[in-house]
Amino acid sequence: MKKLKHEAELFKAALLAGIEYAEGRKAVEFELTDSAKDKALYIYRLLVHDRLISPMPEEQLGEKTVRHRLATWYAHSLPEGHPLLE
């Protein structure tokens, strides 16, 4: 797993985009008390279910890999030349 240059910022943006996607799809309503870890895992599983990203084996499914996977998913949706991709 190659670390992205702006992975932390990409993950934060991916989490916001994922929350918007999940709530827009009426799949879930997140509470303010839900942890980022729980939100990230739910969004990952929803994106896998909707076939927007490919699944990882369960034994590799950890907080760090889910964060990386969401950051990568979001990075692919950004236009070329975006500051987070440089």
C-alpha positions, 0 to 999 in steps of 0.5 A: 500500500503506497501512501498518498502524498496528501492522504490525510486531507484526501481522507477528510474530503472522502469522508465528507463526500461519502457521508453526502453520498450515503445520506443522499442515497437514504442509506443512513443518517449519521449522528454527531456522536458517530466516530470517524472510524465507524463512518469510514467503515460504513461508507467503505462497505456501502461503496463496495455494495454499490460496486464503486470500489472493489472489496478487500479481503476481510483479514486486511480490513483495518482502520488504516486500510479503509482510510487509504481505500477511501482516500484513493477512491476520492482521489480518482474523482478529482480532476487532473491538476487538483492541489491534493493530487500533486 
